[in-house]
Amino acid sequence: MAAHVALAFPLQLWPCRNILDSFFFNDGDKRVEKMRHILETIILLLTAYSLSVLVQRIDVIIGFTGAISTIFVNYVLPCVFFLQLAERINILQRSACWIVIIIGVLVGITSTGIQIWDLADKPQESSNPLCRE
């Protein structure tokens, strides 16, 4: 697991940094671009490290990842892209896309709410089962 995280993190960092950079900045100065590239990398690394240190249970991260990203990446975004990119689309296809988008957003909000409710409902447990009183 550690080898997977160590090898996969740089592969995920590169597109994340490029998307954030293209979203917030659009200039062509190479010196500024290189400094911004370094600064963005440091900020992303510190954010990821801070989250990994602050969150004590992996099931919290897996739960939120499943609740948010799986629903939106697998169901909502393909329908949104199809609606934007399709040139000729009939009313049945358009209606089906909107139904999937609405249901996906509702399921995403509901499952995220359930994760938050479950997190708030559970008492803080020790990460070491031998240290329980």
Secondary structure in CASP SS format (residue, H / E / C, confidence):
PFRMAT SS
TARGET T0000
AUTHOR 0000-0000-0000
METHOD secondary structure of the structure
MODEL  1
M C 1.00
A H 1.00
A H 1.00
H H 1.00
V H 1.00
A H 1.00
L H 1.00
A H 1.00
F H 1.00
P H 1.00
L H 1.00
Q H 1.00
L H 1.00
W H 1.00
P H 1.00
C H 1.00
R H 1.00
N H 1.00
I H 1.00
L H 1.00
D H 1.00
S H 1.00
F H 1.00
F H 1.00
F C 1.00
N C 1.00
D C 1.00
G C 1.00
D C 1.00
K H 1.00
R H 1.00
V H 1.00
E H 1.00
K H 1.00
M H 1.00
R H 1.00
H H 1.00
I H 1.00
L H 1.00
E H 1.00
T H 1.00
I H 1.00
I H 1.00
L H 1.00
L H 1.00
L H 1.00
T H 1.00
A H 1.00
Y H 1.00
S H 1.00
L H 1.00
S H 1.00
V H 1.00
L H 1.00
V C 1.00
Q C 1.00
R C 1.00
I H 1.00
D H 1.00
V H 1.00
I H 1.00
I H 1.00
G H 1.00
F H 1.00
T H 1.00
G H 1.00
A H 1.00
I H 1.00
S H 1.00
T H 1.00
I H 1.00
F H 1.00
V H 1.00
N H 1.00
Y H 1.00
V H 1.00
L H 1.00
P H 1.00
C H 1.00
V H 1.00
F H 1.00
F H 1.00
L H 1.00
Q H 1.00
L H 1.00
A C 1.00
E C 1.00
R C 1.00
I C 1.00
N C 1.00
I H 1.00
L H 1.00
Q H 1.00
R H 1.00
S H 1.00
A H 1.00
C H 1.00
W H 1.00
I H 1.00
V H 1.00
I H 1.00
I H 1.00
I H 1.00
G H 1.00
V H 1.00
L H 1.00
V H 1.00
G H 1.00
I H 1.00
T H 1.00
S H 1.00
T H 1.00
G H 1.00
I H 1.00
Q H 1.00
I H 1.00
W H 1.00
D H 1.00
L H 1.00
A H 1.00
D H 1.00
K C 1.00
P C 1.00
Q C 1.00
E C 1.00
S C 1.00
S C 1.00
N C 1.00
P H 1.00
L H 1.00
C H 1.00
R C 1.00
E C 1.00
END
